[in-house]
């Protein structure tokens, strides 16, 4: 399957260790079928440590069901989801993920779902439908909207939500709840966070040492650590060292990338991996991406009050902030990467992104004084090349 997908996109091939990540990424949706543990399907911005601490395997639905397996979709890609009650105008990520799960509902390896209310109503609706149709339980934690004036009460509330989640699993008699389990998994996750931070910093170099597609996949591993955090950590260290050597030896990936426009990407990515190739074909290079940024932009504090620290860390996630606060928070991360321009991705049917687009664009322009553009992805994403004139024109004006 890895070769089949690779034939439709262009893998740079200069980072030798990236092949290991790629194979883990492609095989992830099949790997859970042989898992000997419970498999808890999650939405992307729920920290995977929670699920590992439940002695289960986290499964990032958007990353695996919405992206990896989306390459094989057919013309009836959304039929099951629509028949189950989702509108055809829904975000394509929600539609395709729900469709994939429902098309295999009798044989799915997922044992339960974990969502968050107060973040994205569409995503929670999708999870509710998947839970109902597959007859697998749905657990949802409520995340209060970020407001500095309500910090104490909000963190206390979320701490209780997390505690209740662990107690529910503990009551099943198959799991014993200890905060030490959470701290143990947080320590592993933080090691990976630090490596991803260091890899991201390497992209701020004058000549980024990896291709846009490579970085997007590496960045997205934060969704669930590809179900194997210990192996992922080892591979990421190898990639980081290899990338550092490429910069040190000036072994830049492509000479024609020396004058490439440095692009920071925010918002939803398309479901077509060819998009990241297209950026480079149009004369750009990715130097940062916020799709999974909130999962690694700060490490989780490692103290004796781990549940409280985890609650605070989740509550301060930029995606839970009001739009102006999120844009302010995001701007500092963008600035660190020295981009020439910013690209905002919107998926048709994602009302949350569409409504925030204008505000985020204006704040970033004001803060960073660089060009910003919006790109809208269709519900099919079949022909990503239709975006080429827009991307090319934007890159030209950003140089």
C-alpha positions as CSV (number, residue, x, y, z in Angstrom):
1,X,0.0,0.0,0.0
2,X,2.9,2.4,0.8
3,X,4.2,2.0,-2.8
4,X,0.7,2.6,-4.2
5,X,0.3,5.9,-2.4
6,X,3.9,7.0,-3.0
7,X,3.3,6.6,-6.8
8,X,0.7,9.3,-6.6
9,X,2.9,11.8,-4.8
10,X,6.5,12.7,-4.8
11,X,8.7,11.7,-1.9
12,X,11.8,13.7,-1.8
13,X,14.0,10.8,-0.7
14,X,16.9,12.8,0.6
15,X,16.0,12.1,4.3
16,X,16.8,8.4,4.4
17,X,15.2,7.9,7.8
18,X,11.9,9.4,6.6
19,X,11.0,6.1,4.9
20,X,10.5,4.6,8.4
21,X,8.0,7.3,9.3
22,X,6.3,6.9,6.0
23,X,5.8,3.2,6.4
24,X,4.5,3.6,10.0
25,X,2.1,6.3,8.7
26,X,0.7,4.2,5.8
27,X,0.4,1.0,7.8
28,X,-1.3,2.6,10.8
29,X,-4.9,1.9,9.8
30,X,-4.1,-1.8,9.3
31,X,-1.9,-2.1,12.4
32,X,-4.7,-1.5,14.9
33,X,-6.5,-4.6,13.5
34,X,-3.9,-6.8,15.2
35,X,-3.6,-4.7,18.3
36,X,-3.9,-6.7,21.5
37,X,-5.1,-3.6,23.4
38,X,-8.3,-1.5,23.4
39,X,-8.3,1.0,20.5
40,X,-9.7,4.4,21.4
41,X,-10.5,6.5,18.3
42,X,-9.9,10.3,18.9
43,X,-10.1,13.6,17.2
44,X,-6.8,15.2,16.5
45,X,-6.3,17.8,19.3
46,X,-6.9,15.4,22.2
47,X,-3.5,14.6,23.7
48,X,-2.7,11.0,23.1
49,X,-1.2,10.6,26.6
50,X,-4.7,10.4,28.0
51,X,-5.4,7.3,26.0
52,X,-2.0,5.6,26.6
53,X,-2.5,6.2,30.3
54,X,-5.8,4.2,30.0
55,X,-3.6,1.3,28.8
56,X,-5.2,1.6,25.4
57,X,-4.0,2.5,21.9
58,X,-5.0,6.0,20.6
59,X,-6.1,6.2,17.0
60,X,-6.2,9.6,15.4
61,X,-9.3,9.4,13.1
62,X,-8.4,12.4,10.9
63,X,-4.9,11.3,10.4
64,X,-5.6,7.7,9.5
65,X,-9.2,7.4,8.4
66,X,-9.4,10.8,6.9
67,X,-6.0,11.0,5.3
68,X,-4.1,7.8,4.9
69,X,-7.0,5.7,3.8
70,X,-8.6,8.5,1.8
71,X,-6.3,7.8,-1.1
72,X,-8.4,4.7,-1.9
73,X,-11.8,6.3,-1.7
74,X,-14.3,5.9,-4.5
75,X,-17.2,7.9,-5.8
76,X,-19.4,6.8,-2.9
77,X,-16.9,8.1,-0.4
78,X,-19.6,9.9,1.7
79,X,-22.6,7.6,1.1
80,X,-22.6,5.8,4.5
81,X,-22.1,9.1,6.4
82,X,-24.9,10.9,4.7
83,X,-27.3,7.9,5.1
84,X,-26.5,7.9,8.8
85,X,-27.5,11.6,9.1
86,X,-24.6,13.9,8.3
87,X,-25.3,16.6,5.8
88,X,-23.6,16.5,2.4
89,X,-22.5,20.0,3.2
90,X,-20.5,18.9,6.2
91,X,-16.7,19.3,6.3
92,X,-15.1,16.6,4.0
93,X,-12.9,15.5,6.9
94,X,-15.9,14.6,9.0
95,X,-17.7,13.0,6.1
96,X,-14.9,10.8,4.9
97,X,-13.9,9.7,8.5
98,X,-17.4,8.8,9.4
99,X,-17.9,7.1,6.1
100,X,-14.8,4.9,6.5
101,X,-15.8,3.8,10.0
102,X,-19.4,3.1,9.0
103,X,-18.4,1.2,5.9
104,X,-16.6,-1.3,8.2
105,X,-18.8,-1.0,11.3
106,X,-19.2,-4.7,11.8
107,X,-15.5,-5.3,11.6
108,X,-14.0,-2.1,12.9
109,X,-11.1,-2.6,15.4
110,X,-12.1,0.6,17.3
111,X,-13.4,-0.3,20.8
112,X,-14.6,3.2,21.8
113,X,-14.4,6.8,20.9
114,X,-13.1,9.9,22.7
115,X,-14.3,13.4,21.9
116,X,-14.4,16.8,23.3
117,X,-17.5,19.0,23.5
118,X,-17.2,22.8,23.3
119,X,-14.5,22.6,20.6
120,X,-16.1,21.5,17.3
121,X,-19.8,20.6,17.3
122,X,-19.4,19.0,13.8
123,X,-16.7,16.7,15.0
124,X,-18.7,15.7,18.1
125,X,-21.7,15.0,15.9
126,X,-19.6,12.7,13.7
127,X,-18.4,10.8,16.7
128,X,-21.9,10.4,18.1
129,X,-23.0,8.9,14.8
130,X,-20.0,6.6,14.6
131,X,-20.7,5.5,18.2
132,X,-24.4,4.9,17.6
133,X,-23.9,3.0,14.3
134,X,-21.0,0.8,15.5
135,X,-22.5,0.4,19.0
136,X,-19.2,1.4,20.5
137,X,-19.2,3.7,23.5
138,X,-18.4,7.4,23.2
139,X,-16.7,9.3,26.0
140,X,-16.6,13.0,25.8
141,X,-14.9,15.6,28.0
142,X,-16.1,19.1,28.0
143,X,-13.4,21.8,27.5
144,X,-14.4,25.3,28.7
145,X,-13.6,28.1,26.3
146,X,-10.5,30.0,27.1
147,X,-11.1,33.1,29.2
148,X,-8.3,34.3,31.6
149,X,-10.9,35.6,34.0
150,X,-12.4,32.2,34.6
151,X,-9.0,30.3,34.7
152,X,-9.3,28.8,38.2
153,X,-12.8,27.5,37.8
154,X,-12.3,26.3,34.2
155,X,-9.2,24.3,35.1
156,X,-10.9,22.8,38.1
157,X,-13.8,21.8,36.0
158,X,-11.7,20.2,33.3
159,X,-9.6,18.4,35.9
160,X,-12.8,16.8,37.2
161,X,-13.8,15.9,33.7
162,X,-10.5,14.1,33.2
163,X,-10.7,12.4,36.6
164,X,-14.2,11.2,35.7
165,X,-12.9,9.7,32.4
166,X,-10.2,7.7,34.2
167,X,-12.7,6.6,36.9
168,X,-15.2,5.3,34.2
169,X,-12.5,3.1,32.8
170,X,-11.4,2.0,36.2
171,X,-14.9,0.9,37.0
172,X,-14.8,-1.5,34.2
173,X,-12.6,-3.7,36.4
174,X,-10.1,-4.0,33.6
175,X,-8.1,-1.0,34.4
176,X,-6.7,0.6,37.6
177,X,-6.4,4.4,37.7
178,X,-3.2,5.9,39.0
179,X,-1.9,9.4,38.3
180,X,1.5,7.8,38.0
181,X,0.3,6.2,34.7
182,X,-0.5,9.6,33.3
183,X,2.8,11.1,34.4
184,X,4.7,8.2,32.9
185,X,3.0,8.7,29.5
186,X,3.4,12.5,29.7
187,X,7.2,12.1,30.1
188,X,7.3,10.0,26.9
189,X,5.1,12.5,25.0
190,X,7.2,15.4,26.2
191,X,10.4,13.8,24.8
192,X,8.7,13.6,21.4
193,X,7.4,17.2,21.7
194,X,10.9,18.5,22.3
195,X,12.2,16.6,19.2
196,X,9.4,18.0,17.0
197,X,10.1,21.5,18.4
198,X,13.8,21.0,17.4
199,X,12.9,19.7,13.9
200,X,10.5,22.6,13.4
201,X,13.3,25.0,14.4
202,X,15.5,23.6,11.7
203,X,13.0,24.7,9.2
204,X,13.7,28.3,10.2
205,X,17.2,27.9,8.6
206,X,17.8,29.7,5.4
207,X,17.7,26.4,3.6
208,X,15.1,24.1,5.1
209,X,16.6,20.6,5.3
210,X,13.4,18.7,4.3
211,X,10.6,18.8,1.9
212,X,7.1,20.2,2.6
213,X,5.5,16.8,2.5
214,X,8.1,15.3,4.8
215,X,7.6,17.9,7.4
216,X,3.8,17.7,7.2
217,X,3.9,14.0,7.9
218,X,6.5,14.3,10.7
219,X,4.4,17.1,12.2
220,X,1.2,15.1,12.0
221,X,2.7,12.2,13.9
222,X,1.7,14.1,17.1
223,X,-1.9,13.0,16.6
224,X,-1.2,9.6,18.3
225,X,2.5,9.0,17.9
226,X,1.6,6.5,15.2
227,X,0.6,4.1,18.0
228,X,4.2,3.5,19.0
229,X,5.7,6.5,20.8
230,X,9.0,4.7,21.8
231,X,9.7,3.7,18.2
232,X,8.6,7.1,16.9
233,X,11.0,8.8,19.3
234,X,13.9,6.8,18.1
235,X,13.2,7.5,14.4
236,X,12.6,11.2,15.0
237,X,15.9,11.5,16.7
238,X,17.6,10.0,13.7
239,X,15.7,12.3,11.4
240,X,16.6,15.4,13.5
241,X,20.3,14.4,13.4
242,X,20.2,13.7,9.7
243,X,18.5,17.1,9.0
244,X,21.1,18.9,11.2
245,X,23.9,17.2,9.2
246,X,22.3,18.3,5.9
247,X,22.3,22.0,7.1
248,X,25.9,21.7,8.4
249,X,27.2,20.1,5.2
250,X,25.1,22.5,3.1
251,X,23.7,19.4,1.4
252,X,20.5,21.3,0.5
253,X,17.7,19.1,-0.9
254,X,17.3,21.0,-4.2
255,X,19.4,23.9,-5.6
256,X,16.2,25.3,-7.2
257,X,14.8,25.7,-3.7
258,X,17.4,28.4,-2.7
259,X,15.0,31.2,-3.8
260,X,11.8,29.4,-2.8
261,X,9.2,31.5,-1.0
262,X,9.0,30.4,2.7
263,X,5.4,29.5,3.5
264,X,3.8,29.0,6.9
265,X,0.6,27.0,6.7
266,X,-2.3,27.3,9.1
267,X,-5.8,25.9,9.2
268,X,-7.1,22.6,7.8
269,X,-4.9,20.8,5.3
270,X,-6.4,19.2,2.2
271,X,-7.0,15.4,2.2
272,X,-4.8,15.1,-0.9
273,X,-1.1,14.8,-0.1
274,X,-0.2,16.0,-3.5
275,X,-0.9,19.5,-2.2
276,X,2.5,19.6,-0.4
277,X,4.2,18.7,-3.7
278,X,2.3,21.4,-5.5
279,X,3.6,24.1,-3.1
280,X,7.2,23.3,-4.1
281,X,6.3,22.9,-7.8
282,X,5.0,26.5,-7.6
283,X,8.2,27.8,-6.1
284,X,7.5,27.6,-2.3
285,X,8.7,25.6,0.6
286,X,7.0,24.8,3.9
287,X,8.7,26.3,7.0
288,X,6.0,25.7,9.6
289,X,2.5,24.2,10.0
290,X,-0.1,24.6,12.8
291,X,-2.4,21.7,12.0
292,X,-1.1,19.7,15.0
293,X,1.0,22.6,16.5
294,X,-1.0,22.8,19.8
295,X,0.0,19.2,20.6
296,X,3.7,20.1,20.8
297,X,4.2,23.9,21.0
298,X,4.5,23.6,24.8
299,X,5.5,20.6,26.9
300,X,3.1,19.4,29.6
301,X,4.4,20.2,33.1
302,X,5.6,17.1,34.9
303,X,4.6,17.6,38.5
304,X,2.9,15.6,41.3
305,X,-0.3,17.4,40.3
306,X,-0.2,15.9,36.8
307,X,-4.0,15.9,36.3
308,X,-4.3,19.6,37.2
309,X,-1.3,20.4,34.9
310,X,-2.8,18.4,32.1
311,X,-6.1,20.2,32.5
312,X,-4.4,23.6,32.3
313,X,-2.3,22.6,29.3
314,X,-5.4,21.4,27.4
315,X,-7.4,24.5,28.4
316,X,-4.6,26.8,27.1
317,X,-4.6,25.1,23.7
318,X,-5.0,27.9,21.1
319,X,-7.8,26.0,19.4
320,X,-9.9,26.5,22.5
321,X,-9.3,30.2,22.5
322,X,-11.5,33.0,21.1
323,X,-10.3,33.7,17.5
324,X,-8.3,36.9,18.3
325,X,-6.5,35.2,21.2
326,X,-5.7,32.2,19.0
327,X,-4.3,34.5,16.2
328,X,-2.2,36.3,18.8
329,X,-0.8,33.1,20.1
330,X,-0.2,31.7,16.7
331,X,1.6,34.8,15.4
332,X,4.6,34.2,17.8
333,X,5.1,30.7,16.4
334,X,4.9,31.9,12.9
335,X,7.4,34.6,13.5
336,X,10.0,32.2,14.8
337,X,10.1,30.4,11.4
338,X,11.0,33.5,9.4
339,X,8.3,33.0,6.7
340,X,7.8,35.2,3.6
341,X,4.1,34.6,3.6
342,X,1.2,32.7,5.3
343,X,-1.3,30.4,3.7
344,X,-4.7,29.7,5.4
345,X,-6.5,26.5,4.5
346,X,-10.2,26.2,4.6
347,X,-12.3,23.1,3.9
348,X,-15.7,23.5,2.3
349,X,-18.3,22.9,5.0
350,X,-16.1,23.8,7.9
351,X,-18.0,26.8,9.3
352,X,-15.6,27.3,12.2
353,X,-12.6,28.0,10.0
354,X,-14.6,30.1,7.5
355,X,-15.9,32.4,10.2
356,X,-12.4,32.9,11.7
357,X,-10.5,33.3,8.5
358,X,-10.9,37.1,8.1
359,X,-10.0,37.9,11.7
360,X,-6.9,35.6,11.7
361,X,-5.8,37.0,8.4
362,X,-6.0,40.6,9.6
363,X,-4.2,40.0,12.9
364,X,-1.3,38.1,11.2
365,X,-0.9,40.8,8.6
366,X,-0.8,43.5,11.3
367,X,1.6,41.6,13.5
368,X,4.0,40.2,10.9
369,X,3.7,42.5,7.9
370,X,3.8,39.7,5.4
371,X,1.3,38.6,2.7
372,X,-1.5,36.2,3.8
373,X,-3.9,34.3,1.5
374,X,-6.7,31.9,1.9
375,X,-7.2,28.7,0.0
376,X,-10.5,26.7,0.0
377,X,-10.4,23.0,-0.6
378,X,-13.4,21.4,-2.3
379,X,-15.3,18.4,-0.9
380,X,-13.7,16.1,-3.4
381,X,-10.1,17.3,-3.5
382,X,-9.8,15.1,-6.6
383,X,-7.8,17.6,-8.7
384,X,-5.6,19.6,-6.4
385,X,-3.9,21.1,-9.4
386,X,-6.8,23.5,-9.8
387,X,-5.2,25.5,-7.0
388,X,-2.0,25.9,-8.9
389,X,-2.7,29.4,-10.5
390,X,-3.7,30.8,-7.0
391,X,-0.6,29.3,-5.3
392,X,1.8,30.4,-8.1
393,X,0.5,34.0,-8.1
394,X,0.6,34.3,-4.3
395,X,4.2,32.9,-4.2
396,X,5.3,35.4,-6.9
397,X,4.0,38.4,-4.9
398,X,5.5,37.2,-1.7
399,X,9.1,37.1,-3.0
